[in-house]
Amino acid sequence: MPRAALLGLFLADLFGDLDYTRQPEAYRPRRGDAVRIRSGMWRGRIARIISVGKRKSLLEPLDGFGRWEVNSEALELAA
């Protein structure tokens, strides 16, 4: 095989262009779910979802009082 063709394959593999494995589906928050906050001021805390909007979710902490409005992308399902 020509060296240039091998170099192209090597670079495509290196940058993940040849990786066709299935990626896990992104978490979609739902009302009532217990979630962990991955980033922001409340990072690492666990809360329950009260309501979900297009970009933000309203949460109620499991270990205290109050309500937080958090970016929905910063949430993951708590185990």
C-alpha positions in Angstrom: 0.0 0.0 0.0 1.3 3.5 -0.7 2.6 5.3 2.3 0.3 8.3 1.8 -2.8 6.0 2.0 -1.5 4.5 5.2 -0.9 7.9 6.7 -4.5 9.0 5.9 -5.9 5.8 7.5 -3.6 6.3 10.5 -4.7 9.9 11.0 -8.4 9.1 10.5 -8.1 6.4 13.2 -6.2 8.7 15.5 -8.9 11.4 15.4 -11.8 8.9 15.8 -13.2 9.3 12.2 -13.3 5.5 11.9 -15.0 4.8 15.2 -18.6 3.6 14.4 -19.4 2.3 17.9 -22.8 3.4 19.3 -22.6 6.3 21.7 -24.9 6.1 24.7 -28.0 8.3 24.4 -27.7 11.6 26.2 -29.7 11.8 29.5 -33.0 13.7 29.1 -34.2 15.0 32.5 -37.8 14.1 33.5 -39.9 15.4 36.4 -39.4 13.4 39.5 -35.9 12.0 38.6 -33.1 12.1 41.3 -30.1 13.8 39.6 -26.5 14.7 40.3 -25.3 18.1 39.2 -22.1 17.8 37.2 -21.1 21.5 36.9 -21.8 24.9 38.2 -22.3 26.3 41.7 -24.2 23.2 43.0 -21.7 20.7 41.5 -21.8 17.2 43.2 -25.1 17.8 44.9 -28.1 15.5 44.5 -31.6 16.8 43.9 -35.0 15.9 42.6 -36.4 17.5 39.4 -39.6 19.6 40.0 -40.0 20.9 36.5 -38.1 20.8 33.2 -37.9 23.6 30.7 -36.1 23.9 27.3 -32.7 24.7 28.8 -33.1 24.9 32.6 -34.6 22.6 35.2 -36.0 23.5 38.6 -34.6 21.3 41.3 -35.3 20.6 45.0 -32.2 19.4 46.9 -32.6 16.1 48.8 -30.4 17.3 51.7 -31.9 20.7 52.4 -34.4 23.4 51.7 -34.8 25.7 48.8 -35.0 25.3 45.0 -32.4 25.7 42.3 -32.6 26.5 38.7 -29.9 24.6 36.8 -28.9 24.1 33.2 -30.4 20.8 32.1 -27.1 19.8 30.3 -25.4 19.8 33.7 -27.5 17.0 35.1 -26.9 13.2 35.2 -29.1 10.5 36.6 -28.1 9.7 40.2 -27.3 6.1 40.9 
